[in-house]
Amino acid sequence: MEDRIYSQPLLNKRHNTTSQIAIVGANACPVESLDYDSLKYRDEKINYDLVVFATCSIDWRSRRTIQIFQYVLLKWAFALIIGLGTGLVGIFNNIAVENISGFKLLMTTKLMLEHKYYKAFAALASCNLALAAAAAALCAYIAPAAAGSGIPEVKAYLNGVDAHSILAPSTLFVKIFGSILCVSAGFVVGKEGPMVHTGACIASLIGQGGSRKYHLTWRWLRYFKNDRDRRDLITCGAAAGVASAFRAPVGGVLFALEEAASWWRSALLWRTFFTTAVVAIVLRAFIQLCSTGTCGLFGEGGLIMYDVSAAKVAYSVPDILAVILLGVIGGIFGSLYNYLVDKVLRTYSIINEKGPAVKILLVVTISLLTSICSYGLPWFATCIPCPIDTTESCPNTDLSGNYKSFQCPPNHYNDLASLFLNTNDDAIRNLLSTSTTKEFHISSLFIFFIAIYCLGVITYGIAIPSGLFIPVILAGAGYGRLIGRLFDPITKLDVGLFALLGAASFLGGTMRMTVSLCVILLELTNDLLLLPLVMLVLLISKTVGDMFNHGVYDQIVKLKGLPYMEAHAEPYMKHLVARDVVSGPLITFSGVEKVGNILHALKTTGHNGFPVIDEPPFADAPELCGLVLRSHLLVLLKGKIFSRDRVLSGDEVVHRISKFDFAKAGSGKGVKLEDLDIKDEEMDMYVDLHPITNTSPYTVVETMSLAKAAVLFRQLGLRHMCVVPKSQGRPPIVGILTRHDFLPEHILGLYPHIRLRK
């Protein structure tokens, strides 16, 4: 899937009964649903081995004790591997970003000290342009799906939506190196969002047994090549990504629970917590190693990135009023931020359609603008005398810190340069610094907030891996510290704590999360005493933001055209029944069907599921045998288990087709229609579909409320739902409901007047 933003509504196809979703216009891209249902087959004795490797998970309670032990052991082993892999990638990202950015900034500082101001800007801008162009080229030519944060795509996948290449090995490669390049290039982006996508990609690669496309396969990993187990692994990967990015293991678990996952259970909680614990151990081990100075600038602060625990937390009524004001401001600014991001993404989607070269040009343009702001705005700041009681060197000339000399005379520093000419992490650390009330001028904080706010809006959506957390934290900390300076005469809270509360308010106003953000911020800052105020500001900002629009990730999911299903049914669904939205015509197969009929149906439709009807002599009257998947039909046709007579094949499928062939296709994409070599004389032969038919599909009566059907479909994680007639004497199936049939665009396209009946 390209990194285009799908701004048009989903196409309404009355003839489409599949789980494939089509997008209007030039952005057309097939999106398939995942199937988290546990299939049961007609003859357990014959097809038991096929159950293991079908497209969904099995009930391991029916296995022997040793097999159950192996299965559980593999699950925990996978959680360990995901934690180790994600933690190592997080360490690698941090070391690379710190050293590349450090080299660039130290070179600029050296030229500034020599009063070579134009050369300093040229060096800064050229380094940024080269890094930005490299990141854009990776995204544009190798893995377009790696652009953006990746959190909306992971969220959609865990909801049951499988978009093209979002978890492919190429996407993982570009996500890692593209994120390093673009963050080092000085963009107002973070590596935290991409780390969530990276963790999910690592989990997917492990869960699908490697990649056949890149000849990286491990046969013993194929036991988990099904949608349900892969979903659980990717949930662990997403949590590990947050833990690695923020060094917040508990926050990672809560992020997966609150924002990413659509299905949750206690067993998954244990494995996710174990995965993030492994990440924390890996990070701690490497931080201890890097603290000796062997990793460049990385390692400052240990697992606590922005420690504000030294500040005294004591607050009164004026402080509470100031915090409430911060929450309201965060909600308003956050909703405005989401609105502007929505408009910018729609514009960029049109620009990005013009080809890879235009994508790279757009990235280079934004990079040049960012460099101009980072280098040019500090010239408007006044030089401030170095504080006498500081323990840090002032001004800083060799390492990152609070005091950058820029163009100032000796023993003076430029406060805007201390924010702009630093890595994003160091800029946040400077804003959250405590006991430094007048370190930054009010005018400098205002300029910084406006610049970061605008740059964050226009940077997200270009063809680079970019996270939203850091821009939001930077902008929020900027106006939080500004409010702290304004309220300084009447409050007891440190301005550094105001910066933290401002970051929390802006995060709540944009992302609309509460519990996970609260824990992540507390783990980041190591100050549990601030918990009540952080909770208050998050609740207020989320409430205010919800009055205007949805969270930023929900908006991006919709813009990308990903058919995300909410946990609740829409109000208008109460006025409809299941048969009202069933699409047609319905294509069915007999239990023993002609090869030619199956091949014709596969060629002329994009359907992924077909009802199987048993007719005499295999049944006394026509009855619904079950549902057969397109992928299984392709495997069966490729195996050519045909007969000239219309008879049952028995257990011949088990003997002639490998059980691994029925597993969920990974990067190899499984058997395709072009892979089949059916001769003309074989077209009139018969094939028995019973061995590969799911004989217990979920069914609803045609008069069931559509609202109830939607809740059932979503909670069970279905891909297909069969609609059966209420009365006898009719065909055994009315139609099939898929994710497409529950989407508002489809329903309101069929019944535009339903809006008036909400």
N, C-alpha and C positions, 0 to 999 in steps of 0.2 A: 504494500500500500504506500502510495506516495504521501509526502507530507503536505498535501493540499488540505485545505479546510473545507469540509462539505457543508456549504451554507444553504444548499437547496433542500427542499423537503424530500422525503423518501417517495419513490415512484409507486403509485398504486397500480398493481397488476391483478386484475380480476381472475386471470388464469393461473396465477402462481400459488401452488399449494406447498411450496418448498420452504425450507428454512433459509433460503438464500435471499438476501436483501439487495435490491438494486438502487443505485443513487442516480438522480437526474443529471442529464447533461454531461459535460466534459469530465466531471468528477466521478463518473461511473466506476464502481469498484465492487466486486462481489464480496459480501460479508456473510460468513456462515455461522450458524449457531452451534454451540457445544451441547453435548448430551450427558447430563449427570445422572440419568436414570439407570437403575440396575436392571439390565435385561434378564429375562428368564426365557429359556428356550423350551420348545415343545417336548423334546425327548431328552431328559437330563442324562440318561444312560448313554445315548449316542453322542451327544454334543457337549459333554462335560468339559473336554479339553478346549472346545471352542469358546466356552463361557469365559475361560481364564483370559483369553486374548481378544475378546470382543471389544467393542468401542466404549464400554463402560466397565466400572469396577464390579467385582463379584462379592458374594457373601463368603468371606473366608472362614466363617464359623463352621461351614460344612466340610472344611478340609481337615487333614490329620494334624496332630499336635505339632509335629516337626515342621510341617509346611506353614502353619500359623506362626510359629517362632521365626522362621526364615523371613516371612512377609513383614512381620513387625520389626525385626532386626534391620531389614533393608530400609524401612521407613525412617528409623532413627539414624541409620548410617547416611541416608540422603540428606537429612536435616543437618548432620554434622558437616558433610561435604559442602552444602550450600552456605553454611555459616563460615567455614574456612575460606571458600572461594570468594564470597562477597567481602569478607574482612580484608583479605589480601588485596583485592581490587581497590577497596577504599583506601588502604595504606598507600598503594601505588599512586592513586590519583592525588592524594595529598602531597606526597613527596614530589611528584612531577610538577604540580601546580606551584608549590612553594618555591621550588628551585628555578623553574622557568621564569616565573613572575619576579623572583628575587633578583635574578640576573638582569632582567629588563629594567627594573626600578633602580638598582644600584648603578647601572650604566647611565641612566637619566640623571640621577642625583650627582654623580661624578661630574658630568658635563655642566650641570647647574652650578656646582661649586667653582667651576672654572669660568663661570659667566658666559658660557657658550649656549645661550638660551635657544637660538634657532636650531643648533645641532641637537640639543637635548630633545626638542619637540620632534625633529626629524627622526631621531633614534627611537623615541617612544612610539610615534605613529607608524614607522616602518615595521617595527617588531609586531605591533598589534595587527597591522594589515596582513603580514605574512602568516601569522598564527590564525587569523580569522579566515583568510582565503583557504588555508589548508583544511580547517574544520569544515568549511562550506563545501569544498570539493569532495571530502569524504561522504558527506550527507547527500550531495546532489548526484554523485555518480555511483556510489557503492550501496548505500542503504538509506533511501529517503525516509523510511519509517523511523529512523533514529532521531530525526529532528524533533524539537520540543522536549518537554520534560519526560514524557512516557507514562506519567501517572494516569491520565485519562484512558490510555489504551490498556494499561494493566487493570484498571478498574472495570473497563468494559469486558475484558477477557474473563475476569472473575465473576462477571454477571452472566457469562455464557455466550460472548461474542468473539468469534475468531476471525480477525482481520488479517489481511495478507502481510506476512513477514514481520509482524510486530515483535516476535520472539525468536527470530532466526539468528543463526550464528553471525552472519554479516552485520545484523543490527547490533548485536552485542559488541562486536569489534569496533564499529564506528561510535557506539555510545561511549565506550571507555576512552578511546583516543580523541574523539571529537570533543568530548566534555573537557578533557585536559587542555586541549588547544584553545577552546573558546573562553574558558575561565581565565587561562593565562593571558589571553588577548585583551583582558580588561573589560570585557562586556559586563553589563549589569545583569548577570545571570548567576545561578548557583549550580553546583555539582550535586546537590542533594536530591532533586527530582530525578535526574538521570540515574542516580545510584539505585533508586527504587526500580526503575526499568532494568538496570543492569542485574540486580538481584533476581528479578523475575526471569530474565533471559538465561541466567546461569541455572536456575531451577528447572526451566523448561528443557534446556539442553541435556541435563542429567536425567530428567524424568522420561524423556522420549528415547533414551538409549543412545544418545549421540546424534550424529547427522550422517545419513547415507550420502547426501550430496557432496559433502566434504570428506567422505571416507573416514569418518570418525564414529564408529559404532561399537557398542559393547553389548554383546548378546545377553548377558546376565541382567542388564538394566531394563530389558524389554517387558518385564513383568508389570511395569507401571505405565505402559503405553496405552492409557485410557484417560478419558476426560476428567473423571472424578479425582483420581490420584494426582494427575498433573495439576489440577486446580489447587489441591492442598499444598503441593510442593511450591507452586508459584506464589501462594499466599505466604508461605515461609520465606520465599525469596524477597518479596516486597517488604516484609517486616525487617529482614536482614539488611536491606538497602537503607532503610531509615536509620537503623541502629548503627550502620557503618558511617553514614553521612553525618549524623548528629552526635554520634557516640552516646546514643540514648536507647539502650536495649529494651527497657520497659515501654518507652514511648513508641518504639517500633512495633511492638505487639499491639498496642492500643491503636496505632495508626491503621494497621491491617484490619483490625476489628471495626473501627469507626468509619473509615473512609474507603478502603480498598475492597474488602470482601463482601460478597452478597450472601454467602452461606457460612455459618460458623457452628462449631460444636466443641465440646470440652477437650476431646482428644486432639483436635487441631491446635487448641490453645497451648497444650503441653509442648507439642513439637515446635510451635512457633517461638515459644519462650526459650526452649532449648537452643534453637537456631540463633536467636539474638544474643543469648549468653555466650555462645561460641564466638560470635563476632566481637563481643566486648573483651573476651580473653585474648583474641588475636590482636586487637587494637592495643590493649594494654602491654602485651609482650613487645610489639614493635615500637611503641612509644618509649618504653624503657630502653630499648636498643638505640633509638634515635636521640635520646636525651644526652648521649655522649658526644653529639655533634657530628655523627657519621651520616646524617640524612639531610644536611643543609639546615634550612630554617624550620623544618617540620619538628613537631614534638612539644611545642610550647603549650603548657597548660594541662598536659596529661589528658585524661578522659573528660575533664571539665574544660570546655572551650572558652567560656566567658564567665569567669568566676566573679560574682558580685557579693559573695558571702561576707566580705570584710565590712560592708556598709551596715550601719545600724538600721534595723527595720522597726520604726515606731511611727504610728500614724494617728491622726486625730480627725475631727469632722472636716476641716478644710482639705485634708489629704484625700478623704473619701470622695468629696465633691470633685476634686481634681481628677481622680481616677474615673468617676462616672463620666466626666467630660471627655476624658481620653477614650472611653468606650464608645461614646456617641460619635466622636470625630472619626474613630477607627471604622465604625460601621458605615458612615457616610463616605469617607475616602475609599474604603474597600469596595463598596458597591459601585462607586464611580470608576474605580480601577477596573473592575470586571466589565463594566459597560464599554470603557475605552479599549480594553483588550479584545472584546468581541468585535468592535468596529475595525480595529487594526488587523485582526486575523482574517476578516472577510476581505479586506483590501489586499493583504498579502497573498491570499489564495488565488486571486486573479493574476497577480504579478508572477507568482511561482509557476503558473501554468505555462508560461512562455518558454520554459526550458531551463536546464541546469546552469547555463551561462548567466541568465538573468538572476537566478537564485544567488549565485556567487557575487554578482555585481551588487545586489541588494545588501548582502552581508558586508561587503567591503565598504559600502556607503555608510551603513550604521556604525561600522568600526571606526571610520574616519571621524564621524560626528562624535562618537564617544571619546576618542582621543583628544579632539578639540575641546570638549567640555572638561575632561580631566586635567588637561594642561592649561587651558585658558581661564577657567573660572577662578583658580587660586590667585590670579593676578588682581582680582577685585577685592581680595581680603587684605586687611591691614596686618602688619607684623605685630606680634604680641611678645612682650619680654618673657623670658623663661622664668618659671616659678622658682623661688629660692629653695623651697622645701621638698622638691621632687627627688625621688630616688633614681629616676631614669636620666640618661644622658640627654641634654638639651642644648642644641638641636641634635636630632639623629642624622647621622650621615652614612652609617654602614649597615645598620639593621633596621627592620620595621619597628615602628613605635609611635608614640603619641605626638612627637614633636619633629616636624619636617621643616628644615630651614628654607627651602625653595629659594626665593630671591631676597630673603631677609638678611639684615646685617648680623654680625656675631651676637650670640646670647639672645636671639629672637627666633621665633618660629611662626610658620604660616598655618593657621588652623585648618583652612580648607584643603591645603596640600596634604595635611596629615590624614584627611579622609579620602581624597581622590587618588593620590599617588601612593596607594597601598593596596594590598590584596583585599578582597571583600571581607574575608575573615578578620583581618587586622583592623579594617575600618569599623566593623561591628564591635570589636574588642575596645577600640578607642571610644566609641559612643557609649558603651556600657561601663566605662571606667568610673570608679567611685572616688569620692573625696577630691574631685577635680571640678568644682562647680563652675568656675569661670574659664575653663580651658578653651571653650569654643564660644565665639561671639554669637549673639542671637541672630544677627544678619547672616553670618556664615551658616548656621544651622538651617535657616530658612532657604538660602540658596541651594544648599546641599539637598534638602528635602525635595524641592521643586525639580532639580536636575535628575535626581535618582528616580523620582516618581515618573517623570516623562520618559527617561531613557529605559526604564523597566517596561513601560507600556509598548514602546516602539521596537524594543529588542525581541520580545517574545513573539514567535511566529516566523522568524527568519530561519533559514536552513542550517541550523546548528543545534546540537543538544543543549537545551537550556532549561534550568529549573526556576521556579517562581519563589521558592522559599526565601532565598537570600535577598533578592530585590525588595521583597515585602518587608523583611526584617530590617534592612538598611533604611528604607523610607520610614517605617514605623518608629525605629529607634531615633531617627532624626527629628521627627516632629514630637516624639515623646520627650526627648531632652530639651527641645524648644519650650514645650509646655512647662517642664520642670524649672527652666530658667525664669519663665514669666511668673510662676507661682512660688518662686523661691522665698520671697519675704514672708509668706503666710504658711508654708508647709515645713514639715520636718523630714520628709523623704529626700534621700540623696537624688541628684539629677541622673545619676547612672541607673537608679531603680526606676525613675520616670522613663528613661529610654527603654528599659526592658518592658515596662507596662505598655509603652507606645507600640513596641514591636508586637506584643501579644494582641493588642487591640486591632492592629492592621491585619495580622494573620487571621484573627477571628472574622474580620469584616470581609476578607477576600475568600478564604477557604471554607468558612462556616463549620469548622471543627472546634470542639471544646475540650473534651477529656484528653485526647491524644496530644493536642498542642500544649495543654497545661503541663502534662508530665514531661514532654520533650523540653520545654523551656526551663522547667525546674532541674532536669538532668543536665541541661546545658550550663546553667548558671550556679548550681550548687547552693541554692538559697531556699530552703523549705519554709522559712518564716514568711516569705512573700506569697505563699500559696493562696490565702484568702483574696488578696488583691488581684492576682492573676486570674483566679476563677471568676471574680466579679467583672473584670474588664472583658474577658472572653464572652461571657454570657450577654453582656450589654451590646458589644460590637456585633455578635452574631444576630441578636434580635433586631437591631437596627438595620443591618445589612439585608436580612430576609424580607424586610418591608419593601425593598426596591427590586431585587433580582435574586437569581440563584448563585450558588458558589461557583468559583471560577472553573473548577474541574468539571462540574456538571454542565456548564456552558460549553466548554471545549468538546466534551463528549457529544453534545448535540450538534455542534458545528461540524464535527468530523463525520456526521451521519451514522454514528454507531448506534444501533438499535438497543439502547439500554432500557431495561424494564425496571420500573420503580417497585418498591415493596408493596405499595398500595395501589388499588385500582382507581381509575379516574371516575369522577362522579357520573359522567354520562354513560358509563358502562352498565349502570344499574337499569337503564332503560332498554337494554338490548339483551338478546339471548345468543347462545353459541352459533346457531345456524345463520344468524343475520350477517356474520362477517366471514363465513366460510367461502373460500374462493373456488372457482371451478374452471374447466371441467376436471373431474376427478379421474385419475389414471390408476387402475388396479391391475393386479396380476392374479392368475389362478395359482393354486398350490403347486401344480406341475404345469409350467408355462412353456410356450414355444420360444426358442432362442431368438428368432427374428422379431417377435413382439417385444421382448425385453430390450433388444438392441435398438429398435426403433424408438422406444420410449426414452431410453438414455440419450439418444442423439437429438431428439426433438424437444426435450425438456431439460430444465436444470434442477429438477426435483431431487431431493436427497432422501426421501422416504416414500415408499409405496405400500398401500394396503394389499394384503394377500388374502384372497377369497377362496375358500374350499367349496367345491361344487361336486355334485354326483359324478363319478362313483366314490369320491373320497369323503363325502358327507351326504346325509339324507336330504338336506336342503342347503342352499347357499348360506354360508356363515363366515364371519370374520375370523380368519386364522391368526392374523397378527400383522406385523409391520416388518418390512425388509428395507435395509439401508442401501443406498446407491453404491457405497464403497464395497459392501459385501457382494453385491451383484457383479461388480467388476472383477473381484477376485474369483468368484465362482465361474464366470464366463471365461476368464483367462485359463482356469484349470480344465475347462472343456470336459466336464463330467456330464456328458449328454447321453441321451438314449433315443432310439428311433420310436419307441412306444411310450405312451403316456403312463409311466409307472413310477413308483417311489424308488429312490436310489439307496435307501438304507444308510449304512455307515460308510459309504464309499467316499464321502467328502472328507471324513477324518483321515482316511488312509492316503488319499491322493493329494490333498492340499495341506501345506504346512500351517500349523496353528498360528505361527507368527504373522502369516499373511493377513489374518483378520484383525491384527492389532491396529490401534489408532495410528494413522500415518503421521510421521514427524516431518522433518525437513525434507525427506525424500518425496513427500506428497502422495505416496501410495500408487496404486494402479490407476492409470488414466485411460480414457476411452480410446485414445490413439494407440495404446499398447496392445489392444485386442487384435487378433488375427482370425476372424471368423470367416470360414469359407462358405460359398453359396450353398453347398449341399448340407451344411450344418444349420442353416437358417430355419429349416423345417423340423429340426430335431427338438426334443423336449429336455428340460432341466427341472429337477426337483428343488423347489425353494424352501421346503420345510426345514431342512437342517440349519438354515441361516436366518430363519424368521423369528422375530421376537413375538412369542405367542401370548404375552401378557402386557400389551401396551396400555397406557393410561387412556381411559375412555370417559367421555362425558355424554350425557343425553342431550339431544339437540335443544331442549328447552331450558337448559341450565343458564342461569344468569351469567352474562359475559364477565361481570365483575368477579364472581366466584371462580370462574374458569381462569381468569387472568391471575388471581392470587394463587390458585393451585398450580398453574403452569410455572410461575416464578419460584414459588417455594420449593417445588420438587426439582427444579432445574431441568425441565424437559426441553426436548427439541421438537417433538411432534406430540400432538394430542388428538386422538381419534374422536370424532363426533358421530354417535350412533343414533338411529331413529328411535322415537319414542314408542311407535306402534309397530306391530308385526305386519308381514306381507309386503314389506318394502325392501330395497337393497340393504344389506347388513351394515353399510357405512354411508354416512351423509357427506363427510368430508374430513379434512385434516386441518387442525389449527396449528400454526407455527408462530414464532416470534413476530413475524411480519404482520400477522392478522390482529395483533393486540396493539400495534403502534397507533398513536393518535392520528398521524398523517393518513393512514389507511382507513381507519374508521370514520374520521371526519370527512374524508374524500368520498366515502360511500353515502354518508348521511350528514350533509352540511347543516341541516336544520337542527341537528342534535345539540348544537351549542346553546340553543334557546331553551333547552330543557334541563340544563344542569341543576 
